């Protein structure tokens, strides 16, 4: 059976997989990977800058403890991050309907 199947996702590109759930999962994974890499680079650069300026040494960073206030702020940022990752999959779903 050779059917001409037109699958379109956000940005007008064709879907990669027959099952759009797979496309949605891949979109979420790619979004997560890109966000993770950007943050990893920024953290590395900040650590390097702080160490180079003598503000902080690597050992201090490993032993630092979070405060309740910073934990609450990180919880909010974590929730927003998860929403953004899930939204990347929803963009494909909206185009399908």
Secondary structure by P-SEA (a helix, b strand, c coil): cccbbbbbcccccccccccaaaaaaaaaaaaaaaaaaaaaaaaaaaaaaaaaaccccaaaaaaccccaaaaaaaaaaaaaaaaaaaaaaaaaaaaac
